Amino acid sequence: MWVAVSVALGFAGLAVLAWCAFRVWLGVRSLGRELDRTRRRLQPRRSALRDELSRLQDARSSQTPDEGVRSA
């Protein structure tokens, strides 16, 4: 009798753990979709920022050492 009860409780515990694992899996999948959607939304802005940074770096490297403000 006690063996059957302990086996049944063990299976019930495994069922609870399986349900929790399933819920975590659903949450991770949802988070992955949200990250992908956000990445796609931000991609044009990221490209624009990279282009601007590249333009600023090119402009800075084309300056001669005499230009600009020097600190003491």
Summary of the structure (lengths in Angstrom):
residues: 72
radius of gyration: 29.2
end to end distance: 88.3
largest distance: 92.7
contacts: 119
relative contact order: 0.05
helix: 83%
strand: 0%
